[in-house]
């Protein structure tokens, strides 16, 4: 995923917390094999433990039509054209708040505006650093921090692109450095906007103009925020990328750089946890095998898929019904080989999340899969899930697999299905003892 680990997350998962209340799903996700039951069973009994690795798996992909995307950990921006998955375009809406009420810009006639900069701190990326074309629009419709927004949600905005002429194209550099004045800061995308908007703010802040800057509430009624997008047209297959930005970082903000009677000054409009924001993502799988598998679950037996914001992989294991109800599960590893060529630009996620639908609600089960680059596979410890199923505490044989950062990234993965022509096939290996 190429994400900076130092950044704090506001909201990683959109899963229901209901399922997490079940105690048997608690615990770390990188732990040693459990010794559950080892002291309760005679050592001679352990010699009679059974191991099964012949479960029949049904694999397919489902499309998520209602992905909640408000208050994300990261804003996503950019587009790519994936030869396997089609096109992905990420954009975002955000509010701004005042860094101080009733700013005193003094005699407006003495002010010279140097620039208006929207600074966005990079948090990671997916794909390549192909040049992209920016669009920034003023929102004409309000958003609210206590409202729910989805990846398909849109808000009305002006038709005027606020990016300064000549600065629309940028080449992403999330691994570089950024210098502001004499300070070196964490890497940023710095978007130069038209000075006319800065002048509009300064004119409106004039005390004779009203109370717009007297409170954040008044300011948000006046300036509802910005919609930030890319418009890259038709991209060649295998080109482009999506970039992640930490809007909660203090350096992610909108800044007016100006001189008053020749003295350099700045004024900031902040993006923080009190601002409403949400990601808007368009994914088009048309004409790809991904779309075929979504439309026809039988097609997923050869290969199946998962993609952030868009689709989840399903693994149904009906054969676990045959595990005795009095079994103690010692080990249960779900092994998922993938299709990935070393050096390819569209990397598999470092981690997968595992969930299930309980009474129609997608619920995380506290399990993660970690990618092994040497063997090009994920190994997922589902021992606790399987023990709960055998004990009758849950009743679904379907596991739902997603990139861990489903609403904060552009990651995707291609899994080998049970009938793949590739050497490695998915399997579940279970070791248990009856008591």
C-alpha positions in Angstrom: 0.0 0.0 0.0 3.0 2.3 0.5 1.5 4.2 3.4 3.4 6.2 6.0 3.1 4.2 9.2 3.5 7.3 11.4 0.1 8.7 10.5 -2.8 8.3 12.9 -6.0 6.8 11.6 -9.4 8.4 12.1 -11.5 5.6 10.8 -10.1 2.5 9.2 -13.0 0.1 9.0 -16.7 0.6 8.1 -17.5 -2.8 9.6 -20.2 -3.3 12.3 -18.9 -3.7 15.8 -21.6 -6.2 16.6 -19.5 -9.2 15.8 -16.5 -8.0 17.7 -18.4 -8.4 20.9 -17.9 -12.2 20.7 -15.0 -12.8 23.0 -13.5 -15.6 21.0 -12.4 -13.2 18.2 -10.2 -11.1 20.4 -6.5 -11.2 20.4 -3.5 -10.2 18.2 -3.3 -11.1 14.6 0.4 -12.1 14.6 0.4 -14.7 17.3 1.9 -18.1 17.6 -0.1 -21.3 17.0 -2.6 -21.6 19.9 -2.4 -24.4 22.4 -6.1 -24.2 23.0 -7.2 -27.4 24.8 -3.7 -28.9 25.1 -4.0 -29.2 28.8 -7.5 -30.5 28.8 -6.7 -33.5 26.6 -4.5 -36.4 27.4 -1.3 -36.4 25.3 -2.2 -39.8 23.9 -5.4 -38.3 22.6 -3.4 -35.6 20.8 -1.6 -38.4 18.8 -5.0 -39.1 17.3 -5.6 -35.6 16.0 -7.0 -35.4 12.5 -5.8 -33.0 9.8 -8.0 -32.2 6.8 -6.9 -30.2 3.8 -9.4 -31.5 1.2 -12.2 -29.0 1.8 -14.0 -28.0 -1.4 -14.0 -24.2 -1.7 -16.4 -22.1 -3.7 -14.9 -18.7 -4.6 -16.4 -15.7 -6.3 -16.6 -11.9 -6.1 -19.4 -9.5 -5.0 -19.7 -5.8 -5.8 -20.3 -3.5 -2.9 -22.9 -0.9 -3.9 -23.0 1.2 -0.7 -19.5 1.9 0.6 -19.5 4.5 3.4 -16.7 6.9 2.7 -17.1 9.8 5.0 -14.5 10.8 7.7 -11.8 8.6 6.0 -8.3 8.1 7.4 -7.0 9.3 4.0 -8.4 11.3 1.1 -7.8 9.5 -2.2 -6.9 11.5 -5.4 -5.9 10.2 -8.8 -6.7 7.7 -11.5 -5.3 4.6 -13.1 -6.2 2.2 -15.9 -5.6 -1.3 -14.7 -5.4 -3.9 -17.5 -7.1 -6.5 -15.3 -9.6 -4.3 -13.3 -10.4 -1.4 -15.6 -10.4 2.3 -14.5 -10.3 3.7 -11.0 -10.8 7.5 -10.3 -10.6 8.9 -6.7 -11.5 12.4 -5.6 -12.7 14.0 -2.4 -14.8 16.8 -0.8 -13.8 18.7 2.3 -14.7 21.6 4.4 -12.3 24.2 5.9 -12.4 26.0 9.2 -10.9 29.3 10.3 -7.5 29.4 12.0 -8.8 32.4 13.9 -12.0 34.4 14.0 -12.3 38.0 12.9 -8.9 38.2 11.2 -7.7 41.7 10.8 -6.2 42.2 7.4 -5.9 45.9 8.0 -6.1 48.4 5.1 -7.1 46.2 2.2 -5.7 48.8 -0.3 -2.2 48.0 1.0 -2.5 44.2 0.4 -0.8 42.4 -2.4 -1.7 38.7 -2.8 1.3 36.5 -3.7 -0.5 33.1 -3.9 -3.2 30.8 -2.6 -2.0 27.3 -1.9 -3.9 24.1 -1.0 -1.3 21.9 0.7 -2.0 18.2 1.1 0.4 15.9 3.0 1.1 12.7 1.2 0.3 9.5 3.1 1.0 6.9 0.4 0.2 5.9 -3.1 -0.9 3.1 -5.4 0.4 2.7 -9.0 2.8 4.9 -10.8 3.9 8.5 -10.7 2.4 9.4 -14.1 1.6 13.1 -14.5 -2.1 14.0 -13.7 -4.4 17.0 -14.3 -6.0 18.7 -11.4 -9.4 20.2 -10.9 -10.6 22.1 -7.8 -14.1 23.5 -7.5 -15.9 25.5 -4.9 -18.8 23.5 -3.4 -22.2 25.1 -3.6 -23.9 22.5 -1.4 -23.1 22.0 2.3 -21.9 18.8 3.8 -22.2 17.9 7.5 -19.9 16.0 9.9 -22.8 14.0 11.3 -24.1 12.9 7.9 -23.3 9.6 6.1 -21.8 9.8 2.6 -21.0 7.0 0.2 -18.3 6.5 -2.4 -20.9 7.3 -5.0 -22.1 10.5 -3.3 -21.7 13.8 -5.0 -22.3 17.4 -4.0 -23.1 20.4 -6.2 -20.1 22.7 -7.0 -19.3 25.6 -9.3 -18.1 24.9 -12.9 -15.0 27.1 -12.6 -11.7 25.3 -12.1 -9.9 27.2 -9.3 -6.5 25.8 -10.2 -4.2 28.6 -11.4 -3.7 28.5 -15.1 -0.5 26.7 -16.0 -0.5 24.7 -12.7 -3.1 22.2 -13.6 -0.7 19.3 -14.4 1.4 17.8 -11.6 3.8 14.9 -11.3 3.3 13.0 -8.1 6.3 12.8 -5.8 5.2 11.2 -2.5 8.7 10.1 -1.7 10.3 13.5 -2.2 10.8 16.5 0.1 8.9 19.8 0.4 10.4 23.1 1.3 8.1 25.9 2.5 10.1 29.1 3.0 13.1 27.9 4.9 11.4 24.9 6.4 11.6 21.3 5.2 8.3 19.5 5.9 6.7 16.1 5.2 6.1 15.7 1.5 3.1 17.6 0.2 1.2 18.1 -3.0 0.9 21.9 -3.2 -1.9 23.1 -5.5 -1.8 26.7 -6.5 -5.3 28.2 -6.7 -6.4 31.4 -8.4 -5.6 34.6 -6.4 -9.2 35.8 -7.0 -10.5 33.4 -4.4 -7.9 34.7 -1.8 -9.0 38.3 -2.7 -12.6 37.2 -2.2 -11.8 36.0 1.3 -9.9 39.1 2.3 -12.7 41.4 1.0 -15.3 39.3 2.9 -13.3 39.5 6.1 -13.5 43.3 6.1 -15.5 44.2 9.3 -17.8 46.4 7.3 -18.7 43.4 5.2 -20.6 41.5 7.9 -20.0 38.6 10.3 -18.8 35.9 7.9 -15.5 35.4 9.7 -16.9 35.8 13.2 -17.5 32.1 13.6 -16.9 28.8 11.9 -20.6 28.3 11.5 -20.9 31.6 9.6 -17.9 30.8 7.5 -19.2 27.4 6.5 -22.4 28.9 5.4 -20.5 31.3 3.2 -17.7 28.9 1.9 -18.9 25.3 1.9 -15.6 23.7 0.9 -13.7 22.4 -2.1 -14.1 19.4 -4.4 -10.7 18.1 -5.5 -10.5 15.9 -8.6 -8.3 14.8 -11.5 -9.3 14.9 -15.1 -6.9 12.7 -17.0 -9.1 11.7 -19.9 -8.4 8.3 -21.4 -5.3 6.8 -19.9 -3.3 4.0 -21.6 -3.8 0.6 -20.0 -1.3 0.1 -17.2 -0.7 3.7 -16.5 -1.6 6.1 -13.7 -1.9 6.0 -9.9 -3.9 7.0 -6.9 -2.4 9.1 -4.0 -3.4 9.2 -0.4 -3.4 12.4 1.7 -3.6 12.9 5.4 -6.1 15.8 5.8 -5.8 15.6 9.6 -2.2 16.7 9.5 -1.7 20.4 10.6 0.1 21.1 7.3 -2.8 20.0 5.2 -4.5 23.4 4.8 -5.4 26.3 2.5 -3.0 29.2 2.9 -3.1 32.8 1.6 0.3 34.2 1.1 0.2 38.0 0.9 2.1 41.2 1.7 0.6 44.1 3.7 2.5 47.3 3.1 5.4 45.1 1.9 5.4 42.9 5.0 5.0 39.1 4.2 2.1 37.5 6.0 -0.1 34.4 5.8 -3.6 33.3 6.8 -4.6 29.6 7.1 -7.9 27.8 6.5 -7.7 24.5 8.4 -8.8 20.9 7.6 -9.2 19.0 10.9 -11.3 16.4 12.6 -14.1 18.8 12.9 -14.4 19.2 9.2 -16.8 17.0 7.2 -15.1 15.2 4.3 -15.6 12.2 2.1 -14.1 10.3 -0.8 -15.8 9.9 -4.1 -14.6 7.0 -6.2 -15.6 5.8 -9.6 -14.6 2.2 -10.6 -15.4 0.8 -14.1 -14.8 -2.9 -14.5 -16.7 -3.1 -17.8 -15.2 -5.5 -20.3 -13.0 -7.2 -17.7 -13.1 -10.6 -16.3 -13.7 -9.0 -12.9 -17.1 -7.9 -14.2 -17.7 -11.4 -15.5 -17.1 -12.9 -12.1 -19.2 -10.3 -10.4 -22.1 -11.2 -12.7 -21.6 -14.9 -12.7 -20.3 -16.5 -9.5 -19.5 -19.8 -11.2 -16.8 -18.0 -13.1 -14.9 -17.2 -9.9 -13.7 -20.8 -9.5 -10.8 -20.1 -11.9 -9.8 -16.7 -10.4 -11.6 -14.2 -8.2 -11.0 -10.7 -7.0 -11.1 -8.0 -4.4 -10.7 -4.2 -4.9 -10.9 -1.3 -2.5 -14.1 0.7 -2.6 -15.6 -1.7 -5.1 -15.6 -5.5 -4.6 -14.9 -8.2 -2.1 -13.8 -11.8 -2.5 -16.1 -14.6 -1.1 -14.9 -18.0 0.0 -17.6 -20.5 0.9 -16.5 -23.6 2.8 -19.6 -25.8 3.3 -17.4 -28.8 4.2 -16.8 -27.4 7.7 -20.2 -28.8 8.6 -18.5 -32.2 8.6 -16.1 -31.3 11.4 -17.4 -33.0 14.6 -19.3 -30.7 17.0 -17.1 -31.9 19.9 -13.9 -31.0 18.1 -11.2 -28.8 19.6 -9.6 -26.9 16.7 -5.8 -26.7 17.1 -5.0 -25.1 13.8 -6.9 -23.7 10.9 -5.0 -22.0 8.1 -6.7 -20.6 5.0 -4.1 -20.3 2.3 -4.8 -18.0 -0.6 -2.3 -17.9 -3.5 -2.5 -14.9 -5.8 -1.4 -13.8 -9.3 1.3 -11.2 -9.1 4.5 -10.7 -11.0 7.4 -9.2 -9.1 7.9 -5.6 -10.1 4.4 -5.1 -11.3 3.1 -1.6 -10.5 -0.2 -2.7 -9.0 0.9 -4.4 -5.9 -1.2 -6.8 -3.8 -2.3 -5.4 -0.4 0.1 -6.1 2.5 -2.9 -7.1 4.6 -6.3 -8.5 4.0 -9.3 -8.2 6.4 -11.7 -11.1 7.0 -15.4 -10.6 7.8 -18.7 -12.3 7.6 -22.3 -11.2 7.1 -24.3 -11.8 10.3 -28.0 -11.1 9.8 -27.2 -9.1 6.7 -24.6 -6.9 8.4 -20.9 -7.0 7.4 -19.0 -7.7 10.5 -15.3 -7.9 11.1 -14.1 -11.0 12.9 -10.7 -9.7 14.0 -8.7 -11.7 11.6 -6.1 -10.5 9.1 -4.1 -12.1 6.3 -0.5 -11.1 5.6 1.1 -11.3 2.2 4.2 -13.5 1.8 6.1 -12.0 -1.2 8.4 -15.1 -1.4 5.5 -17.5 -1.9 3.0 -15.0 -3.3 0.2 -16.1 -1.0 -1.7 -15.0 2.0 -2.0 -17.2 5.1 -5.0 -16.5 7.3 -5.4 -18.0 10.8 -9.2 -18.7 11.1 -8.9 -21.1 14.1 -11.1 -18.9 16.4 -13.7 -18.4 13.6 -13.8 -22.2 12.9 -14.1 -23.1 16.6 -17.0 -20.7 17.0 -18.7 -22.2 13.9 -18.2 -25.8 15.1 -19.5 -24.8 18.6 -22.7 -23.4 17.0 -22.0 -19.8 18.0 -22.1 -18.6 14.4 -23.8 -20.2 11.3 -22.2 -18.8 8.2 -19.7 -20.8 6.1 -18.9 -17.8 3.9 -15.8 -15.6 4.6 -15.5 -12.2 3.0 -12.0 -11.1 2.1 -11.1 -7.4 1.4 -8.0 -5.2 1.2 -7.6 -4.1 4.8 -7.8 -0.4 4.0 -11.0 -0.8 1.9 -12.1 2.9 2.2 -8.7 4.4 2.3 -6.8 3.0 -0.7 -7.0 1.9 -4.3 -5.6 -1.6 -3.8 -6.7 -4.7 -5.6 -5.8 -8.4 -5.7 -6.2 -11.4 -8.0 -6.7 -14.7 -6.2 -6.2 -18.1 -7.7 -9.4 -20.1 -7.6 -9.8 -23.9 -7.0 -9.8 -24.7 -10.7 -6.9 -22.3 -11.6 -4.4 -23.5 -14.2 -1.7 -22.2 -12.0 0.2 -24.5 -9.7 -0.9 -23.1 -6.4 -4.5 -23.4 -5.4 -6.4 -22.1 -2.4 -7.0 -24.5 0.5 -8.0 -24.8 4.1 -5.9 -26.9 6.4 -7.5 -27.9 9.7 -6.0 -29.8 12.6 -8.4 -30.9 15.4 -9.0 -33.4 18.2 -12.4 -34.9 19.3 -13.0 -35.0 23.0 
